[in-house]
Amino acid sequence: MNYQTLNSGHKLPMVGLGLWKIEKDSCAQTIVSAVESGYRHFDSACDYGNEQEAGKGLHEVMTQGIRREDLWITSKLWNTYHRAEHVRPALLKTLQDLQLDYLDLYHMHFPIALKFVEFELRYPPEWVYEPEANQPRMELDAVPLIETWQAMEALVEEGLVRAIGVCNFGAALLRDLLASAKIRPSVLQIELHPYLCQKNLLRFCTKEAIAVTGFSPLGAQSYFQLNMAEAGDAVIEQPSIREIAKAHTRTPAQIVLRWGIQRGVSIVPKTSNPERLQENIALFDFQLSDSEMEAINSLDCHRRFNDPADFGPAAFNTFVPIYD
Ligand SMILES: NC(=O)c1ccc[n+]([C@@H]2O[C@H](COP(=O)([O-])OP(=O)(O)OC[C@H]3O[C@@H](n4cnc5c(N)ncnc54)[C@H](OP(=O)(O)O)[C@@H]3O)[C@@H](O)[C@H]2O)c1
């Protein structure tokens, strides 16, 4: 496994397992199998609804001899907990569910603040404020991002999290955050795949010493089951990717994932399939040539699969653009 050294000094494993959409009943076992396959980095979130099950898996691997300091656990603050007074309780709930006493990395999940939902009323609260209403929709809350960030900084100072970061921010929001942050974001987590290369944002992060993690590194694959992508959108079916895969006797998915880490970003592919767990981490014994990297870069068509401006109105009756 290769690592990326963060501006906090900590070492982030370049490949982690994404836990979004891993079913509760298989989550603990998937974590155990992942550790057996060599994974040490897990990408969790309150919103994934499986942190208790992930915690069982983490507990199990630690009773089998894996040390806490050998694992890298990321989680994310949900949108309903942006007010300063809710940040610490949200983190404590995540730590309790994951059976941990600290996180390696805590992200702000979206630059979207939603109205607070009591922990006892619904957890995770998800996107809509009143799911039982006639027309369920999101209720936005006017919380400045810096208020949330300062409460996250306090978690670092308290030793509850090692590093803090943000997801789904663009350069303008990052620049604003950097202007007032006491602790700089260590990691930006964003959608990254050959159809959405985000070259300028990566360049900005390199300049500012912010590491980048790519989510949905396989592109459309994650979005078929959500009806947010169609068969023709599959990056791994692209003829040039298939050709490169053939030349390296690797799978198209491995080519796309290797392209990701070879750009210098960490990735967190998700799979619930034991063979793919091994496939998705076997990326360090081959290299793509400059011309192969260039051919994959040229597939960029700025196609974003995970955009609140699209899924907000379609699924939650609420228009909340963040990238426009
Ligand atoms: N910060 C954010 O806002 C945000 C948003 C989205 C995702 N994420 C994080 O990023 C992680 C990864 O993103 P993602 O889950 O959206 O997408 P992904 O990892 O790119 O793709 C996952 C999908 O690809 C399939 N797959 C996995 N390995 C494969 C392979 N080798 N060949 C063919 N298909 C394969 C999986 O199916 P099987 O399970 O059946 O293998 C699943 O349907 C998430 O789990 C989550 O941790 C973060």
The ligand as an ORCA input file, in Angstrom:
! r2SCAN-3c Opt
* xyz 0 1
  N     -18.213     12.580      0.032
  C     -19.241     12.299     -0.722
  O     -20.155     13.125     -0.926
  C     -19.311     10.954     -1.366
  C     -20.226     10.711     -2.401
  C     -20.237      9.442     -2.998
  C     -19.360      8.480     -2.545
  N     -18.505      8.731     -1.516
  C     -17.562      7.699     -0.996
  O     -16.839      7.143     -2.082
  C     -17.036      5.727     -2.096
  C     -16.934      5.202     -3.509
  O     -17.876      5.824     -4.353
  P     -19.139      5.069     -4.902
  O     -19.511      3.973     -4.004
  O     -20.136      6.115     -5.216
  O     -18.634      4.529     -6.318
  P     -17.536      3.500     -6.857
  O     -16.713      2.997     -5.760
  O     -16.876      4.188     -7.996
  O     -18.430      2.364     -7.499
  C     -19.127      1.433     -6.730
  C     -19.951      0.581     -7.679
  O     -19.099     -0.091     -8.612
  C     -19.221     -1.501     -8.490
  N     -17.858     -2.036     -8.554
  C     -16.920     -2.018     -7.571
  N     -15.777     -2.575     -7.994
  C     -15.991     -2.956     -9.275
  C     -15.181     -3.586    -10.232
  N     -13.916     -3.942     -9.957
  N     -15.713     -3.825    -11.463
  C     -16.978     -3.464    -11.754
  N     -17.802     -2.856    -10.869
  C     -17.303     -2.596     -9.639
  C     -19.886     -1.727     -7.149
  O     -20.703     -2.887     -7.178
  P     -20.436     -4.146     -6.191
  O     -20.547     -3.640     -4.795
  O     -21.508     -5.088     -6.573
  O     -19.055     -4.640     -6.537
  C     -20.741     -0.486     -6.974
  O     -21.956     -0.623     -7.649
  C     -18.402      5.546     -1.438
  O     -18.644      4.220     -1.019
  C     -18.286      6.534     -0.313
  O     -17.492      6.005      0.731
  C     -18.453      9.965     -0.938
*
